[in-house]
């Protein structure tokens, strides 16, 4: 694997460090993942799906019913 260096503003470094701690991964791994997502989205015409943009959030909210998306009783009144 090749190495590059880049300069980032303090705020971006803080966000990167916080996210890498939250995911329990390295900053390098997180930067690679973000670059791949951004470049893949651009290569596919820049049309990332909602899931592509939020897939790291899937299943991250605790305390919700396990059948939230499939049980019709949770959808009563939705869209009204």
Residue pairs with C-beta under 8 A, 6 or more apart in sequence:
8 16
16 27
16 30
16 31
17 27
19 30
20 26
20 27
20 29
20 30
23 30
37 48
37 52
41 47
41 48
41 52
51 58
65 71
65 74
67 74
68 74
